[in-house]
């Protein structure tokens, strides 16, 4: 929490400056060149006059892989700390946040399970305690989980929609949802929703980081091998999107 609070204190003045500005920053084109943005190398070097009703905004979706392998090597506890850090940071900065966990093949009737820990439509003071129910369960069908969350984010009015997936391995579920078939499904989902302005990031915390990097692409990949640094590193990454 001290790290989260420090990051929020540093971030809030920038948010106040952005809201007070007549220009909307970080655009691919516009009437005003921003020299300080060149360092990010994302080509969003311009600012344009802000319409009266527009304000800079961000919504964050956090997807947690609840596959059985997450129970190994302290990954689940690291994921929980990271999720709590993100949640508290978003609360302090008043950023809407959606946090879902998912698993697959719990039973024949329960082939895909989504757990809504923090929902955009129903913010609740008990959400932070609900996050403690995140646990390792069964398999993981990543494509469908990403699709469900991305659909929710795509419908949000915020300017920037960021979906982060925390996972320790490649997709694997019953009926041969693995290998090239699963990879193609995930890539198709990412491409489809990037066209709807959803930005994806993959936080890899396990042995399959090379596979995860190949699925998401290096520009969307975060190597979180050091689990002790994971929570603060993830919050800093979200702060950059502001």
C-alpha positions, 0 to 999 in steps of 0.5 A: 500500500505505501508503494501504491499510495506513492504512485497515486500521489505522483499520478493525481497532479497529472490527472488534474493537469489533463482535466484542466487543459484545453488540449487533449494530449497523446494523439496521432494527429492534431494542431499542437506538437508535444515534444515531451511525448516523443520519448514514449515512441508510440507516435502519439506526439500531438494534441488537439483542441478538446470538445467541451464534453470530452475529458481524458479517461481510462478504464482498466480490465484485469483478467486473472488466469485461475488454472491449477498451475497458478498454485505453484511457486508462489504465483497465485499470491503474487497475482493476488498482491498485484490485483489488490495493488491495481484495485487500490491504485484505481480507487485512489485515482478514480479509474473504473476497473473490472477484475475477472478470474476464469477457469475451464473444465471444472466439470462436464456442465461447467466448461467455462467459468468466469468469476466477477470480483470487481464489476464496473456496473456494481462497485462495492466497498467489499470488492477488495475482500472479494479479491481474496477468493481468487484461487487455482482451479482447473484449466484455462480457455484464454480466448473466451475469457479475453473476449468476454472482458473485451466486449465489456470494455469496448462498450465503455465510454472511456477514451482508453480501454486497457485489458491486462491478462495475468497468466502463468502458461499457455491456453489449455482446455478440453476438446483440444483447446491447446497448441496452434488452435488455441493460439489462433483463437487468442490472436483473432480475439486480440485483433478483433477487439483492438479494432474496437480500441481495446489495448491488450497487455499480457503479464507473464508470471510463469514458465511459458513466457516465451509462448505468451510473448509469441501469442500477444506479440512483444509490444503487448508482453510484460515479463513479470518473472520477478514476483516480488516486483510484480505488483508495483511494476504492473501499477506503474505500467497502468499509470503510463496509460494515463 
